[in-house]
């Protein structure tokens, strides 16, 4: 009888030890994973850098569409360089989601920058009853004399965080000519935040 009780105690001990050895996921870690609706990492597989042209191409997406005249004219918040959409370049819907009565679509498209080089843009549109309400530029990638890109996160608390990054690697003389490269790049970072309100507007915080 004592032997049976001893074996039962050992079995319980080993069972508890196995449970304790299992990696535990904290509540905070779970919340961090589920709090993100979409971010820059999710769109990376669809972007490819052309090393010869030093510009980004959109890959792996189907159902390309053309911008309408109204969509081209629609103002875009966060468009720091005032790049315009082109009626000759396609756009792709990368992701869509709904918050209450508002539908949101994430678009990826190229536009023309300086010297007709292509700029990669990622844009968030909001729609209420099928009509566009607002537009926000989430990402903008190009390399002219400065390498520029953004990292963004759309959170389930209806906030959007955009980190704008500019990398300066060239040395210029007083006349503005390039005379070399810096040993260490200068990186300038700016973080801006927006809120998606119930009306479908993107309000800067």
C-alpha positions in Angstrom: 0.0 0.0 0.0 2.8 2.4 0.9 4.5 1.6 -2.4 1.4 2.5 -4.3 1.0 5.9 -2.5 4.7 6.6 -3.1 4.3 6.0 -6.8 1.2 8.2 -7.0 3.1 11.1 -5.3 6.0 10.7 -7.7 3.6 10.8 -10.7 1.9 14.0 -9.5 5.3 15.6 -8.9 6.5 14.8 -12.4 3.3 16.0 -13.9 3.6 19.4 -12.1 7.2 19.7 -13.1 6.3 19.3 -16.8 3.7 22.0 -16.6 6.2 24.3 -14.9 8.8 23.6 -17.6 6.5 24.7 -20.4 7.2 28.2 -21.8 4.6 30.6 -20.5 3.1 33.5 -22.6 2.3 36.5 -20.6 -1.0 38.3 -20.9 1.0 41.4 -22.1 2.6 39.4 -24.9 -0.8 38.2 -26.1 -2.2 41.7 -26.0 0.8 43.0 -28.0 0.1 40.4 -30.8 -3.6 40.9 -31.0 -3.5 44.7 -30.7 -2.1 45.2 -34.2 -4.5 45.3 -37.2 -1.7 45.8 -39.8 1.9 47.0 -40.0 4.9 47.4 -42.2 6.1 43.9 -41.7 2.9 42.5 -43.2 3.4 44.3 -46.5 7.2 43.6 -46.9 6.6 40.4 -48.9 4.9 42.4 -51.6 7.8 44.9 -52.0 10.9 44.3 -54.0 13.9 46.6 -54.3 15.3 46.9 -57.8 19.0 47.3 -57.1 19.7 48.5 -60.6 17.1 51.3 -60.7 17.2 51.8 -56.8 13.4 51.8 -56.7 10.7 49.5 -55.2 8.4 47.3 -57.3 5.1 45.7 -56.2 5.2 41.9 -56.5 2.9 39.0 -55.7 -0.4 41.0 -55.8 -3.3 40.4 -58.2 -6.3 42.4 -59.4 -4.4 45.6 -60.3 -6.7 48.6 -60.9 -6.4 52.1 -62.3 -7.1 55.3 -60.3 -10.2 57.2 -61.3 -10.0 61.0 -61.9 -11.7 61.5 -58.5 -9.3 59.2 -56.7 -6.3 61.0 -58.3 -7.6 64.4 -57.1 -8.5 63.2 -53.6 -6.2 64.9 -51.0 -3.9 62.6 -49.0 -2.9 63.4 -45.5 0.8 62.9 -44.7 1.9 63.4 -48.3 5.0 65.4 -47.3 6.5 65.5 -50.8 3.3 66.1 -52.6 3.7 63.2 -55.0 0.7 62.7 -57.3 -1.0 59.5 -58.4 -0.6 58.7 -62.1 -3.5 57.5 -64.3 -1.0 55.2 -66.1 0.3 53.3 -63.0 -1.7 50.6 -61.2 -2.7 50.2 -57.6 -3.4 47.1 -55.6 -5.6 46.5 -52.5 -3.3 44.9 -50.0 -5.6 44.5 -47.1 -9.1 45.7 -45.9 -10.9 45.7 -42.6 -14.0 47.2 -41.0 -14.4 49.2 -37.8 -18.1 49.7 -37.0 -19.7 51.2 -40.1 -16.4 52.3 -41.7 -14.6 50.2 -44.3 -10.8 50.7 -44.6 -8.6 49.7 -47.5 -4.8 49.6 -47.7 -3.4 50.4 -51.2 0.0 49.9 -52.6 1.1 51.8 -55.7 3.9 53.6 -57.5 4.0 57.3 -58.4 6.6 59.3 -60.2 9.2 61.3 -58.3 12.2 63.3 -59.3 13.8 62.5 -62.7 10.8 60.2 -63.4 12.0 57.7 -60.9 9.3 55.6 -59.2 8.2 56.1 -55.6 6.5 53.3 -53.6 3.5 54.4 -51.7 1.2 52.6 -49.2 -2.0 54.5 -48.5 -4.9 53.9 -46.1 -8.4 54.9 -47.4 -11.6 55.1 -45.4 -15.1 54.6 -46.8 -18.6 55.2 -45.3 -21.6 53.8 -47.3 -19.2 53.2 -50.3 -18.0 56.8 -50.4 -14.4 57.7 -49.7 -14.1 59.8 -46.5 -10.3 60.2 -46.0 -6.8 59.1 -47.1 -3.6 58.8 -45.2 -0.1 58.0 -46.6 1.3 55.2 -44.4 4.5 54.6 -46.2 6.6 56.4 -48.9 9.9 54.8 -50.1 12.4 56.3 -52.5 16.1 57.0 -52.9 17.3 60.2 -54.5 20.1 62.0 -52.7 18.5 60.7 -49.5 17.0 57.3 -48.7 13.5 57.7 -47.3 11.0 55.2 -45.9 8.4 54.8 -43.2 7.4 52.1 -40.7 3.8 52.1 -39.6 1.4 50.3 -37.3 -2.4 50.3 -37.3 -3.6 49.4 -33.8 -6.9 47.9 -32.7 -7.4 50.9 -30.4 -7.9 52.9 -33.6 -4.6 54.7 -33.5 -2.0 54.8 -36.2 1.7 55.3 -35.6 4.0 56.3 -38.5 7.8 56.5 -38.1 9.4 58.6 -40.9 13.0 57.8 -41.5 15.5 59.7 -43.7 19.0 58.3 -44.2 21.6 60.8 -45.5 24.9 59.2 -46.7 26.3 61.6 -49.2 28.7 64.6 -48.8 28.0 67.8 -50.7 30.2 70.8 -51.4 29.0 74.4 -51.2 27.9 74.3 -54.8 25.6 71.3 -54.0 27.7 68.7 -55.9 28.2 65.2 -54.4 31.9 64.8 -53.4 31.8 61.6 -51.5 30.0 59.4 -48.9 29.9 59.7 -45.1 31.7 57.2 -43.0 28.6 57.0 -40.8 25.1 57.8 -42.2 23.0 60.5 -40.6 19.6 59.2 -39.7 16.7 61.5 -39.0 13.5 60.0 -37.5 10.1 61.6 -36.9 7.1 59.9 -35.3 3.5 61.0 -36.0 0.3 59.6 -34.7 -3.3 59.6 -36.0 -6.6 58.5 -34.7 -9.4 56.8 -36.8 -12.6 58.4 -35.5 -16.1 57.0 -35.9 -16.8 59.2 -38.9 -13.9 57.7 -40.9 -11.6 60.7 -40.5 -7.9 60.4 -39.7 -7.2 63.0 -37.0 -3.6 63.9 -36.2 -2.7 63.5 -32.5 
